[in-house]
Amino acid sequence: MYAENATGLSVFVITRNEADRLPRTLAAVVGLSDDIVVVDSGSTDATCAIAEQFGARVIHNEWPGYGPQKRFAEEQCRHTWLLNIDADEVIPPDLAREIRAAIASDAADAYEIRIAEIFPSEERPHPWAYALAPVRLYRKDKGRYSPSPVHDRVDLIPGARVARLKGTIHHFSVRSIGDQIAKLNAYTDQQVRDLANRGKHIPAWRLFVEFPAAFLKAYILRRHFVRGYYGVITAANHAFYRWLRVAKDFERRMLEKHRDGAK
């Protein structure tokens, strides 16, 4: 299954056990690109088979971290224009049309695209939903993903022209409360390893303030309150994730001091 009207665009997705969400993601882009690349890091479900059914080229690569994995995926793409989406994200039709027009106009080298979360029981973003707007559509010769294992961003060359599209990527990030907690717990492990590798640490005093500060930021500034009771739950999960990052970093340094003292 390939695009009838190729745009000179490659779409790449990194995956691991995304069989439940990937069909909707790929169905939204098969008409947008004739080069869909799925880089999988060891799925044990039907992820790879589903990707192949949608005409994607599936390439296996052991997990090196977010930035390195996306850099690897960039190298597999055939076209100059790249669109990165995650396996839990969907490009709606209005945004797909806007992407085609942006590439045809060549008015910029990179485009920021709003990404709004859609929580369970929702079909589209809440009108007041908070949205990030990172660069997701860009020319490969003008930008590359950061090599950081935990920071998911495109680093553009000096002078690159940047614009923003009007459409919004639909982000179905939460399968369930339990799945979200497990995902955030694993992510904090990667963050703490990255801090250690860079010789950085988080001040211990943040153990006292991280949770309430992060909860208020998520609930009010990121507008989780528009989701009612479920917004309270997701804001609390976000706050716990931020606090857990601090706690694990503190534990790491405490154990290192203990080991050094025992020598």
C-alpha positions, 0 to 999 in steps of 0.5 A, a space after each residue: 500500500 503506497 501513496 497515490 500522490 507522493 509528496 517527496 516526503 518521508 515519514 518515520 516512526 519509532 516503535 516497540 509493542 505498538 500493535 494497538 495504536 499503530 494502525 490508526 497512525 499509519 492509516 493517516 499517512 499512507 496517502 501522504 508519503 511513498 516512503 514510510 519507515 518504521 524503526 522497531 526496537 524489539 516488539 513482541 506483538 504484531 507491530 512489525 507485521 502491521 507496519 508491513 501491511 501498510 507498506 512501511 519499510 520495517 527496520 530493526 535497531 536495538 534501543 539506543 535512546 530517543 535521540 539516537 533512535 530517531 537519528 538512525 531513522 532519519 538515515 533510513 529515509 529516502 527523501 529530503 523532507 522528513 515528517 516524524 510522528 510517534 506511534 501514538 500520534 495521528 495526522 488528521 486530514 486537514 493537517 495532511 493537506 497543510 503538510 502537502 502545501 507547505 512542502 510544495 511552497 518551500 516557504 520554510 526549511 522546518 515547521 513547528 506543529 502543535 501536538 495536543 493530548 487526547 485522553 481515554 474516552 475522547 475522540 479529539 483534543 479538548 478545545 482548551 487542551 494544552 499543546 506543545 509545538 516542536 519541529 516535526 516537519 523539516 528538511 534533512 539537510 537543515 536539521 537533525 534530531 538531537 543525539 540526547 537519549 532523553 531529549 526529543 527535539 530537532 536541532 536546526 542549523 543556523 539560519 534555517 527558516 522556521 514556520 508553524 502550521 495551523 493544524 494539530 497532531 492528535 496525541 493518544 498518549 494514555 492507554 490507561 493509568 497503569 500503563 502511563 505510570 509504567 511508561 513514566 517510571 521507565 522514562 525516569 530511569 533513562 533520565 537519571 542515567 543521562 544525568 549521571 553520564 553528564 555529571 549532573 545532579 538535581 538538588 535534594 531540596 527539590 524532593 520537598 517541592 517537586 510534587 506540588 509544583 509539578 501538579 500545579 503546573 500540569 493541572 493549571 498551566 497545562 490545563 488538565 483541569 479541563 478534563 475534570 476528575 481524569 485531569 486530576 489523575 493525570 496531573 498527579 501522575 505527571 507530578 509523581 513522575 517529576 518527583 520520582 526523577 528527583 528521588 531516583 537521582 538522590 538515591 543514585 548519589 546516596 548509593 555512590 557515596 556509600 560505595 565510595 566510603 566503603 572502599 
